[in-house]
Amino acid sequence: MTVNAPVNIALIKYWGKAQVHPVRPSTPSISLSLKGLDTTTKLTPADDFSFTLNGEPPSDESLDRLVRFIRQYTKDLNVHVESVNAGPTAAGVASSASGYAALSLGLKTMFDTHLDWAAFVEKTANGSGSAARSLLGGAVLWDEDGTITPVEFNHANYQMAILLLSRSPKQMSSREKMAASTKLPEFARWQVRNRLRSTRMMEAMARDDFSTIGALMEASTLDMHALTALDPFSPPYLTKESIHLWHAVREARAKGLAMYVTADAGPNIKVLFKKADHDRVVPFLKTFTHPVLVHDIADEGAHVCA
């Protein structure tokens, strides 16, 4: 059996867990699933267990985490899993979200077909919180109670470009850095601000108010990275080049080119823009030296392939 799930990029960021078992986010988050930037996973019943990611066995630490996740569905581990990411792995391009969403759907389909939706979402989030949002296409809300719901938005009118500054795995996982952030005095204030942004973002998306959507997205992104920068024991995710590109986009926007920036736990920059502006935005982004990946917003979330 083969399953597929898209990556999702958060416009309003998920950063920090209010609860670990089961996973509950510290604030609501809102994302867009991307078409063509995904994980395809093949599961085969077997008498033993094996797992490969992009043709290679995962590290011991990653394998332990995967085994714990798989045992939610089958204690015997009687399955061979082959998973392939269309984009970079562990580089801040949401590969863990698409990976765990695809794996979770495959395991549910193979071993636990009667699992209800709420329990399925909960099990998926145990692999990666963001993976819950990859279960759906379009715009998705992952709320503080652990539920996911579609968000009203004309997502077919938008695209997202990724400026690929690095394909290398990040030095510190988002899981570790997120846990460190929750211990900071500033964290409670971050929660208050991000909850308010979530409410305002849903309102702006419903009325397709792009300037407000973009402003809220950039504010949530900058606030998250400012919070991570308060940890003195690990380097920031954004590099000088990340910041340089962000400034360049802001300058172009001030001159009339409507596009807005977000970035996750890594140096790569994502740019949201309207499809109608594709022929202006993409040539501008290609003036930089980094590869540019352009994706539509996915209509479909995790699914079993025909």
C-alpha positions in Angstrom: 0.0 0.0 0.0 1.2 3.5 -0.9 0.2 6.7 0.9 1.0 10.3 0.3 0.8 13.5 2.4 1.8 17.1 1.7 4.0 19.3 3.8 2.3 22.2 5.4 3.7 25.6 6.1 2.4 27.5 9.2 1.2 31.1 8.7 0.4 31.3 12.4 3.2 29.3 14.1 3.0 26.3 16.3 5.7 26.7 18.9 5.6 24.9 22.2 3.5 22.1 23.7 1.0 22.7 26.5 0.8 18.9 27.0 3.0 16.1 25.7 0.8 12.9 26.1 -1.4 13.4 24.2 0.2 16.4 22.3 -1.6 19.7 22.8 -0.2 22.9 21.2 0.4 25.9 23.4 -1.5 28.1 21.0 -3.7 27.6 17.8 -1.7 27.4 14.6 -2.9 27.9 11.0 -1.2 26.4 7.9 -1.3 25.9 4.2 -0.6 22.5 2.7 1.6 22.5 -0.4 1.0 20.5 -3.6 4.0 18.6 -4.9 6.2 19.0 -1.9 5.2 15.8 -0.1 6.1 12.4 1.3 5.3 9.2 -0.4 5.4 6.1 1.9 5.0 2.5 0.9 4.0 -0.1 3.6 4.3 -3.8 3.1 3.1 -6.5 5.6 6.1 -8.6 6.6 7.3 -11.0 9.3 9.9 -8.5 10.5 10.5 -4.8 10.6 12.5 -2.4 8.4 12.4 1.3 7.7 14.1 3.4 5.1 13.9 7.2 4.5 15.1 8.3 1.1 16.6 4.9 0.6 18.7 5.0 3.8 18.1 3.7 7.3 17.3 6.5 9.8 19.6 7.3 12.7 19.3 5.3 15.9 17.5 8.2 17.7 15.1 8.8 14.8 14.5 5.0 14.5 13.6 4.8 18.2 11.1 7.6 17.8 9.6 6.0 14.7 9.3 2.6 16.4 7.4 4.2 19.3 5.1 5.9 16.8 4.4 2.7 14.8 3.7 0.7 18.0 0.6 2.9 18.5 -0.9 0.9 15.6 0.9 -2.5 15.8 2.9 -3.9 18.7 4.5 -6.6 16.5 6.2 -4.2 14.0 5.3 -6.6 11.3 5.8 -4.1 8.4 8.4 -2.8 6.0 8.3 0.9 5.4 9.9 2.8 2.6 9.4 6.6 2.8 10.6 9.2 0.3 10.5 13.0 0.8 10.1 15.2 -2.3 12.0 18.0 -0.6 14.9 18.3 1.9 14.7 16.3 5.1 15.1 18.0 8.5 16.0 21.3 7.0 13.0 23.4 8.0 10.8 22.5 5.1 8.2 20.5 7.1 9.3 17.1 6.0 8.5 15.6 9.4 4.9 16.9 9.1 4.3 15.2 5.7 6.3 12.1 6.8 4.4 11.4 9.9 1.0 12.2 8.3 1.7 9.7 5.5 3.0 7.1 7.9 0.1 7.5 10.3 -2.5 7.2 7.5 -0.7 4.1 6.1 -0.6 2.4 9.6 -4.3 3.3 10.3 -5.3 1.9 6.9 -3.3 -1.3 7.4 -3.8 -2.0 11.1 -6.7 0.0 12.6 -9.3 0.8 10.0 -12.0 1.5 12.7 -10.0 4.2 14.5 -12.1 7.3 14.8 -11.1 10.7 13.4 -10.2 12.4 16.8 -8.0 9.4 17.9 -6.4 9.3 14.5 -5.5 13.0 14.7 -4.2 12.5 18.2 -2.0 9.6 17.2 -0.6 11.5 14.2 0.4 14.5 16.4 2.3 12.1 18.6 4.8 11.8 15.8 5.0 15.5 15.0 2.5 18.1 16.1 2.6 19.7 12.7 1.8 16.4 11.0 -1.8 16.7 12.2 -2.3 19.7 9.8 -1.0 17.6 6.9 -4.0 15.3 7.2 -6.0 18.0 5.4 -5.5 20.1 2.3 -6.0 23.8 1.9 -5.8 26.0 5.0 -5.9 24.2 8.3 -6.4 25.2 12.0 -4.8 23.0 14.7 -6.4 24.2 17.9 -5.3 24.0 21.5 -7.7 21.1 22.1 -5.9 19.0 19.6 -8.5 19.1 16.8 -7.9 20.1 13.2 -10.5 21.9 11.1 -10.5 23.5 7.6 -10.2 27.3 7.5 -12.3 29.3 5.1 -9.8 30.7 2.4 -9.6 31.1 -1.3 -6.4 29.0 -1.3 -6.6 28.2 -5.1 -5.7 31.9 -5.7 -2.3 31.6 -4.0 1.1 30.0 -4.3 4.1 29.7 -2.1 7.7 29.9 -3.1 10.6 28.4 -1.1 14.0 30.0 -1.4 16.2 27.0 -0.6 19.2 28.4 1.2 20.2 25.1 2.7 19.3 21.4 2.3 21.4 20.5 5.4 19.7 19.2 8.6 19.4 21.9 11.2 21.9 21.8 14.1 19.2 21.6 16.8 15.8 20.0 16.3 12.7 22.1 16.6 11.5 19.6 19.2 14.5 20.4 21.5 14.4 24.1 20.9 10.6 24.3 21.4 10.9 22.6 24.7 13.6 25.1 25.8 11.4 28.0 24.7 8.5 27.0 26.9 10.7 27.5 30.0 11.4 31.2 29.1 9.6 34.0 31.0 8.6 35.5 27.7 6.8 32.3 26.6 3.4 33.2 28.3 3.4 36.6 26.5 4.1 34.8 23.2 1.0 32.6 23.8 -1.2 35.7 24.4 0.0 37.4 21.2 -0.2 34.2 19.0 -3.8 33.3 20.1 -4.9 36.8 19.1 -3.2 36.5 15.8 -4.9 33.1 15.1 -8.3 34.7 15.6 -7.5 37.7 13.4 -5.9 35.4 10.8 -9.1 33.3 10.4 -11.1 36.5 10.0 -8.7 37.9 7.4 -8.6 34.6 5.4 -12.4 34.4 5.3 -12.6 37.9 3.7 -9.4 37.2 1.6 -7.6 40.2 3.0 -4.1 39.5 1.7 -2.3 42.5 3.3 -3.6 41.5 6.7 -2.9 37.8 6.1 0.7 38.7 5.2 1.2 41.1 8.1 -0.1 38.5 10.6 2.0 35.8 9.1 5.2 37.9 9.3 4.4 39.0 12.8 3.9 35.4 14.0 7.1 34.3 12.3 9.3 37.1 13.7 7.8 36.6 17.1 8.7 32.9 17.0 12.2 33.5 15.9 12.7 36.2 18.5 11.6 33.7 21.1 14.0 31.1 19.9 16.9 33.6 19.9 16.4 34.1 23.6 18.0 30.6 24.1 21.7 31.3 24.6 22.8 27.7 24.1 21.9 27.2 20.5 22.4 29.1 17.3 19.4 31.0 15.7 17.6 29.3 12.8 17.7 32.4 10.6 21.0 33.2 9.0 22.4 36.5 7.7 21.3 35.4 4.2 17.8 34.6 5.4 17.5 38.1 6.9 19.0 39.7 3.8 16.4 38.0 1.6 13.6 38.9 3.9 14.7 42.6 3.7 14.8 42.3 -0.1 11.2 41.0 -0.2 10.1 43.8 2.1 11.8 46.4 -0.1 10.1 45.0 -3.3 6.8 45.0 -1.5 7.2 48.6 -0.6 7.5 49.2 -4.4 4.3 47.4 -5.2 5.2 43.7 -5.5 2.7 42.0 -3.1 4.3 39.1 -1.3 5.0 38.2 2.3 7.6 36.0 4.1 7.6 33.2 6.6 10.3 30.9 7.9 10.3 27.9 10.1 13.0 26.0 12.1 15.7 26.5 9.6 17.2 29.2 7.3 14.9 28.6 4.3 12.6 31.4 3.3 9.0 30.9 2.2 7.1 33.6 0.2 3.3 33.7 -0.1 1.8 35.5 -3.1 -1.2 35.5 -5.3 -1.2 33.4 -8.5 -2.1 36.5 -10.5 1.3 38.0 -9.5 3.3 34.8 -10.4 5.0 36.3 -13.5 6.3 39.2 -11.4 7.1 37.5 -8.1 8.9 34.4 -9.4 11.4 36.3 -11.7 12.2 38.6 -8.8 12.9 35.7 -6.5 15.1 34.0 -9.2 17.4 37.0 -9.2 19.0 35.6 -6.1 21.5 32.7 -6.2 19.3 30.2 -4.4 17.0 27.6 -5.9 13.3 28.6 -6.0 10.6 26.0 -5.5 7.1 27.2 -6.4 4.0 25.3 -5.2 0.3 25.6 -5.5 -1.7 25.1 -2.3 -2.8 21.5 -2.1 -6.5 20.7 -2.2 -5.9 17.2 -0.7 -4.3 16.2 2.5 -2.9 12.8 3.4 -4.4 10.1 1.2 -4.1 6.5 0.0 -2.7 6.4 -3.6 -4.8 4.7 -6.2 
